[in-house]
Amino acid sequence: MPTRKLKIVVTRKLPATVELRMKELFDARLNEDDHPFTQEELAEAMQTADVLVPTVTDHIDGRLLARAGEQLRLIAQFGAGVDNIDVQSAIQRGITVTNTPGVLTDDTADVAMALILAVPRRLHEGAQIMDGGGFDGWTPTWMLGRRLAGKRLGIIGMGRIGQAVARRAKSFGLQIHYHNRKPVGARIEEQLEATYWDSLDQMLARMDIVSINCPHTPATFHLMNARRIELMKPDAYIVNTARGEVIDEAALARAIKSGKLAGAGLDVFEREPAVNEELIGLPNVLLLPHMGSATIEGRTEMGEKVIINIKTFADGHRPPDRVIPAIL
């Protein structure tokens, strides 16, 4: 008798090569029109599937997990972050949770570096002027931005992505500073010529650019609140490619509009897909549609990791990317 294929439900459309492989290996129900699942659709999927493959936009809390069928034993997240999933409740119900870490490091760091370059040099403003036909020729004092070389970059969260941002920034002549739960290894610190700050407040007051690269956890929600934003220099910039919830967007907008902060580059938002209206249209704010990991290679590798996690689990082994609550 042939072995029954695992029934999996995928909540969003994935790269074609990934979906094809899933169809070959599993009894896969795909999201052909790529619509966001409602809570009822998620509940129905969890009542019928052996494996749920959600993304970071699917909110899976304890109440939803309580409606899961007994057959659901694995939630294989397509994404590195898992703050959308109540991991503790899942594990208590005997459901393993996996994610896809590591593959988006360089892609996200590239976008962070692009924002670090674009905002102080006013590239977004320049592009808008060209699109609007407002370029009347070069003049010595028009569209002046800030030089990057020699400026201080403060990185909040010195994990894989934070370190990748630091390597890129160092090549542009930026001085690397960072705040983390604990210092990185001495060898890494030496390679990056990085200065560790135990006090986030003290670091913020001295930085020219701040890059947020930490995960969203209860401890980092609104880590950059109104008080901390006020600590930053009026000619400083903030860049966020991590999670929108780390910044109080209303406080950020007030600081920029009042001239207490020079500008910002944001790829993530507090209430995605909604964007704080006070940030839209500001000339010194560059907004991107959560595209930090949006490369063909990155998304394909994420899908391959999902497949490996499911296959390993189905074979009775511990998935390589199992999420452990203690390290969140």
Salt bridges, closest charged atoms under 4 A:
GLU19 OE1 - LYS13 NZ 3.45
GLU24 OE1 - ARG21 NH1 3.06
ASP33 OD1 - HIS35 ND1 2.56
ASP34 OD1 - ARG12 NE 3.03
GLU40 OE2 - ARG67 NH1 3.09
GLU41 OE2 - HIS35 NE2 2.88
GLU44 OE1 - ARG29 NH1 2.90
ASP50 OD2 - ARG4 NH1 3.10
ASP61 OD2 - HIS59 NE2 3.67
ASP61 OD2 - ARG63 NH2 3.91
GLU70 OE1 - ARG73 NH2 3.71
ASP83 OD2 - HIS216 ND1 3.18
ASP83 OD1 - ARG243 NE 3.33
ASP106 OD1 - ARG168 NH2 3.17
ASP110 OD1 - ARG168 NE 2.72
GLU125 OE1 - ARG122 NH2 3.05
GLU193 OE2 - LYS170 NZ 3.39
ASP201 OD2 - ARG227 NH1 2.80
ASP201 OD1 - ARG228 NE 2.77
ASP208 OD1 - LYS233 NZ 2.62
GLU230 OE2 - LYS260 NZ 3.38
ASP248 OD2 - HIS222 ND1 3.98
GLU270 OE2 - HIS222 NE2 2.66
GLU270 OE2 - ARG271 NH2 3.67
GLU272 OE1 - HIS290 ND1 2.81
GLU278 OE1 - LYS257 NZ 2.42
ASP321 OD2 - LYS305 NZ 3.36
